[in-house]
Amino acid sequence: MKKQLIRKVVIYTLLALFSISVHAADTYTLDPNHTYVLWGIKHFGFSTQVGKFYATGTLVLDKDKPENSKVNASITIASIATGLAELDKHLKGKLFFDADKFPVATFVSDKTEVIDKITANVHGTLTLHGVAKPLVLHVKLNKVGMNPISNKMTAGFSASATIKRSDFGMTTLIPGLSDDVDLMIGSEAFPATK
């Protein structure tokens, strides 16, 4: 009787472990050379000026239950790149990002709302300029496959969102420089090494 009980416990434990491994999510590292946030802002109605940040972080990708997928990304504000050194310096200053006081921006997801096989709305919190606000990223899965350059399994995504910079305490030159900032995000991620 005792042996049968132990045997059942062992079998149920093995089944539980197997079912967890079947549905286990994979952890990926965001490729810092291919993960970026491109932003655009209207410049006094004359043009749309753009800039770029590169991002780092992790992605938990659950292929069986994509609604359980998560992302945690960070941006070093001083890495801003507009192609104009003086503008970069200006944007890092106190009138805009104040990179010395607020050196890092983060996005941490808390919900993935699956739309279809390749699109989802990823809800989370963007912390920028010392202020945390909810943000929804409209995400598209571009491709999952072997990367011919790195020989690593790679997942590629694109995403978009719009934020109001006034929500984050950055009000310099509004409305000449638009309050709305359009974000376009590209990301490649590969399995995290264990």
MARGU-275318 format. One record per residue (C-alpha): residue in three letters; x, y, z; residue number from 1. Coordinates in pm, 1 decimal, decimal comma. Layout:
N
[node ala [X Y Z] NUM];
...
This chain:
194
[node met [0,0 0,0 0,0] 1];
[node lys [278,4 242,0 94,6] 2];
[node lys [476,5 147,8 -220,4] 3];
[node gln [169,2 214,2 -436,5] 4];
[node leu [122,3 554,9 -276,6] 5];
[node ile [488,2 646,4 -330,6] 6];
[node arg [466,7 521,4 -688,8] 7];
[node lys [157,2 737,1 -756,1] 8];
[node val [326,4 1043,0 -605,0] 9];
[node val [633,5 986,5 -824,5] 10];
[node ile [418,1 940,0 -1137,7] 11];
[node tyr [208,8 1252,0 -1067,4] 12];
[node thr [522,2 1452,8 -995,1] 13];
[node leu [683,3 1341,4 -1321,7] 14];
[node leu [365,2 1421,8 -1513,9] 15];
[node ala [347,6 1765,3 -1355,1] 16];
[node leu [712,1 1836,2 -1437,1] 17];
[node phe [661,5 1715,4 -1794,2] 18];
[node ser [356,2 1935,5 -1845,0] 19];
[node ile [547,2 2236,2 -1708,4] 20];
[node ser [838,1 2173,2 -1943,9] 21];
[node val [604,8 2134,6 -2241,8] 22];
[node his [457,7 2477,6 -2170,8] 23];
[node ala [777,9 2635,1 -2043,4] 24];
[node ala [856,3 2977,0 -2180,8] 25];
[node asp [1191,9 3058,8 -2335,0] 26];
[node thr [1398,7 3351,9 -2210,3] 27];
[node tyr [1564,3 3564,7 -2476,1] 28];
[node thr [1819,7 3844,7 -2455,6] 29];
[node leu [1741,8 4157,7 -2655,7] 30];
[node asp [2025,0 4201,4 -2905,3] 31];
[node pro [2171,0 4543,8 -2813,2] 32];
[node asn [2293,7 4593,5 -3171,5] 33];
[node his [1951,6 4528,0 -3325,3] 34];
[node thr [1706,8 4656,6 -3063,5] 35];
[node tyr [1621,5 5022,9 -3088,1] 36];
[node val [1358,1 5287,9 -3025,4] 37];
[node leu [1322,9 5534,1 -3312,7] 38];
[node trp [1125,6 5846,2 -3218,7] 39];
[node gly [976,5 6124,8 -3424,0] 40];
[node ile [852,8 6467,9 -3317,3] 41];
[node lys [697,8 6746,8 -3524,9] 42];
[node his [931,4 7046,8 -3543,2] 43];
[node phe [729,5 7372,3 -3557,1] 44];
[node gly [517,3 7228,5 -3838,5] 45];
[node phe [810,4 7234,6 -4078,8] 46];
[node ser [933,2 6877,5 -4048,3] 47];
[node thr [943,8 6569,1 -3831,3] 48];
[node gln [1273,7 6531,1 -3652,3] 49];
[node val [1388,3 6184,1 -3553,1] 50];
[node gly [1631,1 6023,6 -3314,1] 51];
[node lys [1726,4 5682,0 -3192,8] 52];
[node phe [1809,1 5499,5 -2873,1] 53];
[node tyr [1943,5 5145,2 -2850,9] 54];
[node ala [1790,3 4916,6 -2588,3] 55];
[node thr [1889,0 4615,4 -2380,6] 56];
[node gly [1685,2 4370,1 -2176,3] 57];
[node thr [1509,6 4036,8 -2173,5] 58];
[node leu [1208,9 3879,1 -2335,6] 59];
[node val [1016,8 3580,3 -2205,6] 60];
[node leu [851,7 3421,5 -2509,1] 61];
[node asp [585,4 3156,3 -2450,2] 62];
[node lys [500,0 3001,2 -2787,4] 63];
[node asp [222,7 2782,6 -2646,3] 64];
[node lys [64,9 3056,8 -2436,7] 65];
[node pro [175,5 3387,6 -2591,5] 66];
[node glu [-40,4 3579,8 -2344,7] 67];
[node asn [221,4 3484,1 -2082,4] 68];
[node ser [506,0 3648,8 -2275,5] 69];
[node lys [685,8 3941,7 -2108,9] 70];
[node val [947,6 4203,5 -2184,9] 71];
[node asn [1177,6 4410,8 -1965,9] 72];
[node ala [1382,1 4671,4 -2156,0] 73];
[node ser [1620,4 4952,6 -2061,2] 74];
[node ile [1756,3 5251,3 -2249,8] 75];
[node thr [2063,3 5451,5 -2153,9] 76];
[node ile [1947,4 5808,5 -2222,6] 77];
[node ala [2301,1 5933,6 -2295,8] 78];
[node ser [2308,2 5697,9 -2596,4] 79];
[node ile [2067,5 5923,5 -2790,0] 80];
[node ala [2164,4 5958,1 -3155,9] 81];
[node thr [2015,4 6216,2 -3393,1] 82];
[node gly [2312,8 6246,8 -3627,2] 83];
[node leu [2377,1 6599,7 -3495,9] 84];
[node ala [2622,3 6620,3 -3205,1] 85];
[node glu [2499,1 6959,3 -3082,0] 86];
[node leu [2135,5 6844,7 -3086,5] 87];
[node asp [2228,5 6526,5 -2897,7] 88];
[node lys [2399,4 6741,0 -2632,4] 89];
[node his [2095,4 6972,4 -2614,6] 90];
[node leu [1850,5 6680,1 -2578,0] 91];
[node lys [2060,2 6523,2 -2299,5] 92];
[node gly [2044,1 6852,1 -2108,0] 93];
[node lys [1804,3 6976,2 -1841,6] 94];
[node leu [1549,8 7123,0 -2087,3] 95];
[node phe [1471,7 6778,2 -2226,2] 96];
[node phe [1585,9 6435,8 -2101,9] 97];
[node asp [1821,2 6557,2 -1823,6] 98];
[node ala [2038,2 6249,9 -1871,8] 99];
[node asp [2257,6 6324,6 -1569,5] 100];
[node lys [1959,3 6316,1 -1333,8] 101];
[node phe [1757,0 6048,8 -1518,8] 102];
[node pro [2014,2 5826,6 -1692,1] 103];
[node val [1790,1 5528,9 -1770,7] 104];
[node ala [1441,6 5475,6 -1913,1] 105];
[node thr [1266,3 5140,1 -1873,5] 106];
[node phe [965,9 4953,9 -2005,7] 107];
[node val [833,5 4658,3 -1805,1] 108];
[node ser [533,4 4470,8 -1938,6] 109];
[node asp [253,9 4339,6 -1717,2] 110];
[node lys [2,7 4203,3 -1970,2] 111];
[node thr [10,7 4065,3 -2323,2] 112];
[node glu [-316,3 4088,5 -2511,6] 113];
[node val [-295,6 3852,7 -2811,6] 114];
[node ile [-470,1 3983,5 -3124,8] 115];
[node asp [-380,7 3705,4 -3369,3] 116];
[node lys [-89,3 3474,1 -3452,5] 117];
[node ile [156,0 3757,0 -3515,0] 118];
[node thr [20,2 4065,6 -3336,7] 119];
[node ala [-40,1 4162,3 -2974,9] 120];
[node asn [-88,1 4465,2 -2755,4] 121];
[node val [176,0 4457,9 -2485,0] 122];
[node his [73,0 4660,5 -2180,2] 123];
[node gly [326,1 4783,9 -1929,6] 124];
[node thr [489,0 5074,8 -1752,8] 125];
[node leu [725,2 5319,7 -1917,3] 126];
[node thr [949,7 5502,9 -1672,9] 127];
[node leu [1107,3 5807,5 -1833,7] 128];
[node his [1246,7 6129,7 -1687,1] 129];
[node gly [1163,6 5998,4 -1338,4] 130];
[node val [792,9 5946,1 -1417,4] 131];
[node ala [616,6 5608,7 -1455,2] 132];
[node lys [314,4 5590,3 -1686,6] 133];
[node pro [118,0 5306,4 -1848,1] 134];
[node leu [201,4 5237,9 -2211,6] 135];
[node val [63,2 4997,1 -2470,1] 136];
[node leu [296,3 4875,3 -2743,2] 137];
[node his [134,4 4748,7 -3063,8] 138];
[node val [364,4 4456,2 -3142,9] 139];
[node lys [411,7 4242,3 -3451,9] 140];
[node leu [614,0 3920,2 -3458,0] 141];
[node asn [820,2 3946,3 -3775,8] 142];
[node lys [1001,6 3612,9 -3776,2] 143];
[node val [1143,8 3335,7 -3560,2] 144];
[node gly [1427,1 3135,3 -3711,3] 145];
[node met [1798,0 3072,4 -3737,2] 146];
[node asn [1996,7 3391,7 -3788,0] 147];
[node pro [2244,3 3330,2 -4074,3] 148];
[node ile [2499,3 3575,1 -3929,5] 149];
[node ser [2506,9 3467,6 -3564,1] 150];
[node asn [2388,5 3106,6 -3612,6] 151];
[node lys [2151,7 3165,5 -3320,3] 152];
[node met [1779,3 3109,7 -3306,3] 153];
[node thr [1638,4 3461,5 -3329,0] 154];
[node ala [1299,1 3623,2 -3273,9] 155];
[node gly [1234,1 3953,7 -3449,6] 156];
[node phe [964,8 4205,2 -3359,4] 157];
[node ser [845,6 4550,8 -3455,1] 158];
[node ala [625,4 4773,5 -3240,4] 159];
[node ser [474,0 5119,4 -3229,4] 160];
[node ala [323,5 5358,9 -2976,7] 161];
[node thr [268,2 5729,4 -2918,1] 162];
[node ile [345,5 5908,6 -2593,3] 163];
[node lys [290,6 6263,8 -2470,6] 164];
[node arg [616,1 6409,3 -2346,4] 165];
[node ser [425,7 6639,5 -2111,3] 166];
[node asp [311,5 6324,7 -1925,4] 167];
[node phe [677,6 6277,6 -1835,6] 168];
[node gly [743,3 6638,6 -1733,7] 169];
[node met [913,2 6739,7 -2060,4] 170];
[node thr [726,3 7050,5 -2175,6] 171];
[node thr [999,8 7259,0 -2340,1] 172];
[node leu [873,8 7442,4 -2652,0] 173];
[node ile [526,5 7284,3 -2659,3] 174];
[node pro [333,1 7329,9 -2889,2] 175];
[node gly [605,0 7429,8 -3140,9] 176];
[node leu [772,0 7098,6 -3073,0] 177];
[node ser [476,6 6863,7 -3058,3] 178];
[node asp [367,4 6707,0 -2734,0] 179];
[node asp [303,8 6379,2 -2916,5] 180];
[node val [609,9 6165,6 -2983,1] 181];
[node asp [574,3 5868,1 -3217,8] 182];
[node leu [776,1 5559,9 -3126,7] 183];
[node met [883,9 5291,2 -3372,4] 184];
[node ile [1061,2 4995,5 -3218,0] 185];
[node gly [1262,4 4718,6 -3377,4] 186];
[node ser [1402,8 4423,7 -3189,3] 187];
[node glu [1593,8 4103,8 -3242,7] 188];
[node ala [1635,6 3864,4 -2952,7] 189];
[node phe [1822,9 3538,0 -2907,1] 190];
[node pro [1800,5 3266,8 -2639,0] 191];
[node ala [1965,3 3369,0 -2314,4] 192];
[node thr [2275,0 3165,1 -2226,1] 193];
[node lys [2245,3 2955,6 -1912,3] 194];
